[in-house]
Amino acid sequence: MSRAARKIVVTGPFGAGKTTFATTLTQGLGGTLTTTETGVSDETAALKTSTTVALDHTSFVVPPAPASAWDATHVTLFGTPGQQRFSFTWELLARNMDGYLVLVDASRSASIAQAADVVAAFARIAPATPRLVAVSRWPDPAGTRTHLAQLLGTAPTALVACDPRDLAQSAAVLRLLLDGVHTLENRRTQVVTDGVNA
């Protein structure tokens, strides 16, 4: 197993599935989820009855995919609040993260617009940190990938389809992000080694 735990942040707009994603992985891979949900009392109550107000937290071991370049990895996962009024927590939760996921519900135009703001905010907070945009309720990935990427302000290659209720899909997205984390770490190690040997 990899020695250091990887800090992964899951962010996105209200109702995108962040707590569901964390719950799915916790139940499927083992671990204990701590969440700070409270009832919703504003106009967003039409979408869901509760919301995260501080963070979700869980940890578990992610087994590698076959032929993966990394070993089983301990992940500590933090989910951010999605409402803009709690955005001050984003930078705090992003400190020392190894990678992050932005979740978005493609069936709601409001979710896409809000996710674009989250993508921009995290690009400012952590411009060199590996990230993916996990898109749920996305009926035509092949036909809409470029357009959706433009709306979100990200590269089309950053978009991956993911139903946060599905363990296989959620774990696959997390493994893909961990591939990026390990690749970046290896590049940094190589640069340091090359510098020492120069």
C-alpha positions as semicolon CSV with decimal commas, in nm:
position;residue;x (nm);y (nm);z (nm)
1;M;0,000;0,000;0,000
2;S;0,118;0,355;-0,073
3;R;0,270;0,507;0,239
4;A;0,117;0,856;0,246
5;A;-0,258;0,913;0,256
6;R;-0,388;1,110;-0,041
7;K;-0,609;1,408;0,036
8;I;-0,886;1,434;-0,221
9;V;-1,148;1,711;-0,222
10;V;-1,491;1,665;-0,376
11;T;-1,661;1,992;-0,465
12;G;-1,937;2,123;-0,685
13;P;-2,266;2,311;-0,665
14;F;-2,560;2,241;-0,438
15;G;-2,732;1,913;-0,524
16;A;-2,455;1,778;-0,749
17;G;-2,409;1,458;-0,546
18;K;-2,101;1,525;-0,332
19;T;-2,234;1,362;-0,014
20;T;-2,380;1,077;-0,222
21;F;-2,039;1,022;-0,384
22;A;-1,868;1,013;-0,043
23;T;-2,137;0,781;0,097
24;T;-2,114;0,541;-0,197
25;L;-1,736;0,508;-0,165
26;T;-1,749;0,480;0,215
27;Q;-2,006;0,201;0,204
28;G;-1,834;0,021;-0,082
29;L;-1,471;0,049;0,026
30;G;-1,512;0,062;0,404
31;G;-1,476;0,360;0,632
32;T;-1,686;0,597;0,838
33;L;-1,848;0,906;0,690
34;T;-1,875;1,220;0,897
35;T;-2,110;1,480;0,756
36;T;-2,237;1,819;0,867
37;E;-2,575;1,824;0,696
38;T;-2,862;2,043;0,808
39;G;-3,213;2,105;0,684
40;V;-3,272;2,338;0,390
41;S;-3,501;2,633;0,455
42;D;-3,468;2,845;0,140
43;E;-3,578;2,809;-0,223
44;T;-3,334;2,521;-0,277
45;A;-3,560;2,297;-0,064
46;A;-3,737;2,205;-0,388
47;L;-3,422;2,013;-0,491
48;K;-3,330;1,840;-0,164
49;T;-3,415;1,854;0,205
50;S;-3,064;1,881;0,353
51;T;-2,728;2,034;0,266
52;T;-2,367;2,019;0,385
53;V;-2,274;2,331;0,581
54;A;-1,909;2,263;0,671
55;L;-1,771;1,942;0,524
56;D;-1,808;1,574;0,463
57;H;-1,514;1,354;0,562
58;T;-1,432;0,991;0,509
59;S;-1,128;0,772;0,455
60;F;-1,077;0,434;0,293
61;V;-0,829;0,230;0,093
62;V;-0,863;0,236;-0,286
63;P;-0,745;-0,085;-0,454
64;P;-0,565;-0,018;-0,782
65;A;-0,708;-0,117;-1,118
66;P;-0,534;-0,406;-1,299
67;A;-0,203;-0,293;-1,455
68;S;-0,211;0,027;-1,251
69;A;0,121;0,200;-1,183
70;W;0,035;0,252;-0,814
71;D;-0,042;0,031;-0,516
72;A;-0,349;0,029;-0,293
73;T;-0,380;0,385;-0,169
74;H;-0,524;0,528;0,150
75;V;-0,750;0,822;0,063
76;T;-0,885;1,082;0,298
77;L;-1,173;1,252;0,122
78;F;-1,325;1,590;0,207
79;G;-1,652;1,712;0,057
80;T;-1,716;2,085;0,042
81;P;-2,046;2,265;0,089
82;G;-2,204;2,349;-0,244
83;Q;-2,386;2,670;-0,162
84;Q;-2,201;2,990;-0,252
85;R;-2,253;3,136;0,096
86;F;-2,020;2,863;0,232
87;S;-1,751;2,916;-0,033
88;F;-1,511;3,056;0,228
89;T;-1,453;2,694;0,336
90;W;-1,328;2,590;-0,009
91;E;-0,981;2,735;0,029
92;L;-0,948;2,590;0,380
93;L;-1,046;2,241;0,265
94;A;-0,822;2,268;-0,043
95;R;-0,503;2,318;0,159
96;N;-0,250;2,041;0,090
97;M;-0,491;1,845;-0,128
98;D;-0,342;1,604;-0,378
99;G;-0,631;1,622;-0,624
100;Y;-0,994;1,723;-0,655
101;L;-1,319;1,638;-0,827
102;V;-1,585;1,885;-0,933
103;L;-1,928;1,718;-0,950
104;V;-2,199;1,858;-1,177
105;D;-2,554;1,754;-1,267
106;A;-2,579;1,801;-1,645
107;S;-2,959;1,786;-1,638
108;R;-2,986;2,125;-1,464
109;S;-2,859;2,440;-1,637
110;A;-2,830;2,612;-1,298
111;S;-2,598;2,335;-1,178
112;I;-2,379;2,377;-1,485
113;A;-2,354;2,755;-1,436
114;Q;-2,274;2,713;-1,066
115;A;-2,021;2,440;-1,142
116;A;-1,843;2,676;-1,383
117;D;-1,795;2,918;-1,091
118;V;-1,658;2,633;-0,876
119;V;-1,420;2,521;-1,154
120;A;-1,290;2,880;-1,185
121;A;-1,254;2,923;-0,809
122;F;-1,056;2,601;-0,763
123;A;-0,840;2,677;-1,067
124;R;-0,736;2,995;-0,885
125;I;-0,688;2,817;-0,551
126;A;-0,487;2,523;-0,687
127;P;-0,386;2,575;-1,051
128;A;-0,134;2,287;-1,063
129;T;-0,340;2,028;-0,876
130;P;-0,484;1,730;-1,070
131;R;-0,860;1,752;-1,119
132;L;-1,151;1,591;-1,299
133;V;-1,507;1,708;-1,357
134;A;-1,746;1,421;-1,284
135;V;-2,075;1,468;-1,471
136;S;-2,397;1,294;-1,372
137;R;-2,725;1,273;-1,567
138;W;-2,532;1,318;-1,890
139;P;-2,726;1,137;-2,163
140;D;-2,499;1,217;-2,459
141;P;-2,132;1,246;-2,352
142;A;-1,998;1,198;-2,704
143;G;-2,225;1,458;-2,863
144;T;-2,210;1,726;-2,594
145;R;-1,861;1,692;-2,444
146;T;-1,706;1,993;-2,619
147;H;-2,005;2,221;-2,555
148;L;-2,033;2,121;-2,188
149;A;-1,657;2,173;-2,139
150;Q;-1,692;2,524;-2,284
151;L;-1,980;2,602;-2,047
152;L;-1,775;2,476;-1,752
153;G;-1,453;2,650;-1,857
154;T;-1,243;2,334;-1,868
155;A;-1,082;2,100;-2,118
156;P;-1,305;1,831;-2,272
157;T;-1,058;1,566;-2,152
158;A;-1,129;1,666;-1,789
159;L;-1,492;1,551;-1,816
160;V;-1,591;1,200;-1,705
161;A;-1,938;1,053;-1,674
162;C;-2,024;0,940;-1,321
163;D;-2,338;0,845;-1,134
164;P;-2,239;0,916;-0,771
165;R;-2,480;0,644;-0,655
166;D;-2,286;0,378;-0,846
167;L;-1,983;0,229;-0,669
168;A;-1,812;0,104;-0,985
169;Q;-1,840;0,443;-1,158
170;S;-1,740;0,642;-0,849
171;A;-1,439;0,419;-0,780
172;A;-1,334;0,435;-1,147
173;V;-1,339;0,816;-1,141
174;L;-1,141;0,823;-0,817
175;R;-0,883;0,581;-0,963
176;L;-0,852;0,801;-1,273
177;L;-0,783;1,102;-1,051
178;L;-0,530;0,902;-0,849
179;D;-0,356;0,812;-1,178
180;G;-0,307;1,186;-1,229
181;V;-0,189;1,240;-0,872
182;H;0,072;0,962;-0,899
183;T;0,184;1,077;-1,246
184;L;0,241;1,433;-1,121
185;E;0,428;1,305;-0,816
186;N;0,653;1,090;-1,034
187;R;0,728;1,387;-1,262
188;R;0,820;1,604;-0,964
189;T;1,042;1,329;-0,825
190;Q;1,214;1,293;-1,164
191;V;1,278;1,669;-1,182
192;V;1,434;1,666;-0,835
193;T;1,644;1,358;-0,918
194;D;1,759;1,508;-1,248
195;G;1,852;1,829;-1,066
196;V;2,059;1,640;-0,809
197;N;2,236;1,439;-1,078
198;A;2,307;1,742;-1,300
